Amino acid sequence: MNWITDSRQVMVPEQSIFFAIRGERHDGHQFIDELYEKGVRQFVVESAAITPERRAAWAAYCDATFHEVPNSLQALQEQAVAHRRQFRIPVIGITGSNGKTIVKEWLTQLLSPTFGVVRSPKSYNSQVGVPLSVRQLNETHTLGIFEAGISKPHEMQVLEPIIRPTIGIFTNIGTAHDEGFRSRKQKVAEKLRLFTRSEVLVYRQDYPEIDEEVNLLLKAVNPSIRLVRWHMGDGPATEFSASVVQHGLHLQHPTHGAWSLQLPFADPASVENLIHCVVTLIIMGITDPADLQARLNRLRPVSMRLELKEGINQCVLIDDSYNNDVAGLQLALSFLQQQVNRDRKVVILSDVLQSGQKEAELYAHIGRLISEQHLNRFIGIGPELSRNTHYFPAGSQFYASTEAFLAEESPDRYRDSVVLVKGARAFSFERIVQRLQRKFHGTVLEINMDALTHNLNYYRRKAGPETKVMVMVKAFAYGSGSAEVAQLLQFQRVDYLAVAYADEGVTLRQNGIELPVMVMNPSPETFATLLEYRLEPEIYSFRILREWIGFLEARPQETSSVHIKIDTGMHRLGFRPDELSEAGALLAAQPQIRVASVFSHLAGADEARFNAFSREQYQQFIAGTETLANVLGYCPIRHLLNSAGIVRFPEFKLDMVRLGIGLYGVEATQQEQQLLRTVGTLKTVISQIKTVPAGETVGYSRSGELAHKARIGTLALGYADGFDRRLGKGVGSVLVNGTPCPTIGNVCMDMAMVDLTGVSANEGDEVIVFGEGAPISAMARAIGTIPYEILTGVSERVKRVFYKE
Ligand SMILES: *Cc1c(COP(=O)(O)O)cnc(C)c1O
């Protein structure tokens, strides 16, 4: 039986049991009917969630079984504990603030030659993710590697018996999730609960908080645990001491021995993660330096990114060419099914290497997964798939190798489809991606979809379960790409979308978006379009109201939902409060029209100096909504707050909030910026580098005068791409290999020049214009504007690349 907690991820319905979990915003019980329709027959439900109506409805599902429990999440966790108990194999449990997933992936790569490894898929490390990860354990495995992450106290004691690690790794401690804990100390202490029954714990002694709590707390509850500590540089002679010069690692232990190894990666975070791995291998008995080195040499960077790229012939590519395992395949297939903007779906898949499963069993399972997807085409690449074609739908095609595929397949066969390209590293599927990808010039805006989800959830938590969320996807979703962002929002089940103009709404509909959409600037020329695409106009004046009524009266069979805007002080669009009883009377007389919502907008939500004004706007708004509701005889949804308002005036959140810039990673009040994640990274490349003598000038109007001989880099980015001309002449800078380099001379239409003197850089190197380490807000400040303008200014000719971590 597969355990399912997300109704959107059912793969083989008849073999699935659904745990209906009630979360902060979602109630799994809502999806039982839908799942029954799909063929699921086993459900775990909570007594408290079974209303009489539900009981009656479910009674009709005679062939389904409902297991009634007090708490479904707890039931899932208990099942996982029982499952774990059946296996007496070594299990590595990993926690810490950063690096958990990388250490897990690298240990898997390093240990796979020796063990049949099962690990958490991606970063499944939560209260739900850990049980699902451990569920994968079966007889073929000889080692488990699972990660655990927590965000509040008492969570780890639940995860401990599920993972029951024999070997523990505590990667490090940082600030992530600090808000859930009283202190850093408490956070460390909570995380250490993962190791209360472990035999060994590996950690880095240079973190005094970890070392202290291990000795104080962990030793008290688990006195027999063996501590394997390592530190950088000199330190206690009883431990592993490490020294690193560039790629060379020298590791030494008074009794275990000494090793000199070449590390494949040399940045500090990778080095720390690698030493955790090497120390773990040594204590597991893999001590031969040549063997260790051989394993390290095969290590690959962990890029679990799954990228959405524009393909040739109107295709969309899902590039997942880094690895291939069954759990990852399920996630990728579910992501494929989320792509509702193309009707045709194609999968190109390689053999699954090192699954630990018997070949026939493995491919029977994968064949079932693939058959469930109702694909238009399936292409299998590799000798194993080619031997097991009978498990796959008729019409599937098979190739022995990537070369054979590239030689025989014509790219013209791919049109108007979503194509998932998923392959194990050894198959080099990046060559397939290159073939099918649309070529573009070197500037891209990368959008991190996991960061978007993080930010959405951040504001949802603030809004609370009772308040709906409308997301503003106007202006190409603040420059991020409206169709893809809207798809993600639909998948995450937001309540409403809003755009500025009808044609933006049409784009959403044409890309498979079914959510209700408000259009803020309707005009009579677009009325027919609004009706045709079920878009809901904002009505802000008597003129537009009368026009809309007149339009509908000529189409008596049609109905429409509208949104009434009240002007409470912004003085942009909207009815004055004293106009509302008349407007309400006009609306009430129109049975064709339903007022879906009523709203207003704060003029200074982000600034404390306008607090009194904001409160006054709120009062006016409440009074206005009451007037309107009285005349209408019903209460439309009320909403007032934008992103800044959600942070600063939670008491005004009413029935719905309107999330904008915060979703895209900019916290407009700057109070909680560190709790959001960066969504967009604008990248370009260096087209040419030249050394220019002192006294020369760079660029138009000879404005960039050189006082010294300088190395000048020309970037493939200009004001036509959205790199504002005001950023020229040293006002702005870009990150080149981590170093900020100022512009020199005027920004041109398609190019800009930067001063690379003293910076190591080559032609073709990647340059970060904004993103992690180069905040949009700093760029905005430099030229006296706001982040909104920078974001929406990235021109549409710059390709958007979407990825998941
Ligand atoms: C754009 C917009 C928002 C969102 O504002 P942010 O500051 O980006 O959160 C909210 N309401 C209305 C009416 C808007 O036009």
Ligand as a Chemical Component Dictionary entry (heavy atoms), coordinates in Angstrom:
data_LIG
# 
_chem_comp.id                   LIG 
_chem_comp.type                 NON-POLYMER 
_chem_comp.pdbx_formal_charge   0 
_chem_comp.three_letter_code    LIG 
# 
loop_
_chem_comp_atom.comp_id 
_chem_comp_atom.atom_id 
_chem_comp_atom.alt_atom_id 
_chem_comp_atom.type_symbol 
_chem_comp_atom.charge 
_chem_comp_atom.model_Cartn_x 
_chem_comp_atom.model_Cartn_y 
_chem_comp_atom.model_Cartn_z 
_chem_comp_atom.pdbx_ordinal 
LIG C1 C1 C 0 -1.231 45.613 -6.630 1  
LIG C2 C2 C 0 -2.287 45.671 -5.625 2  
LIG C3 C3 C 0 -2.163 45.006 -4.386 3  
LIG C4 C4 C 0 -0.904 44.307 -3.957 4  
LIG O1 O1 O 0 -0.014 45.240 -3.386 5  
LIG P1 P1 P 0 1.403  44.806 -2.819 6  
LIG O2 O2 O 0 1.940  46.039 -2.218 7  
LIG O3 O3 O 0 2.198  44.368 -3.971 8  
LIG O4 O4 O 0 1.153  43.730 -1.852 9  
LIG C5 C5 C 0 -3.250 44.998 -3.556 10 
LIG N1 N1 N 0 -4.392 45.635 -3.882 11 
LIG C6 C6 C 0 -4.534 46.307 -5.028 12 
LIG C7 C7 C 0 -5.815 46.985 -5.309 13 
LIG C8 C8 C 0 -3.501 46.369 -5.942 14 
LIG O5 O5 O 0 -3.631 47.032 -7.091 15 
# 
loop_
_chem_comp_bond.comp_id 
_chem_comp_bond.atom_id_1 
_chem_comp_bond.atom_id_2 
_chem_comp_bond.value_order 
_chem_comp_bond.pdbx_ordinal 
LIG C1 C2 SING 1  
LIG C2 C3 SING 2  
LIG C2 C8 DOUB 3  
LIG C3 C4 SING 4  
LIG C3 C5 DOUB 5  
LIG C4 O1 SING 6  
LIG O1 P1 SING 7  
LIG P1 O2 DOUB 8  
LIG P1 O3 SING 9  
LIG P1 O4 SING 10 
LIG C5 N1 SING 11 
LIG N1 C6 DOUB 12 
LIG C6 C7 SING 13 
LIG C6 C8 SING 14 
LIG C8 O5 SING 15 
# 
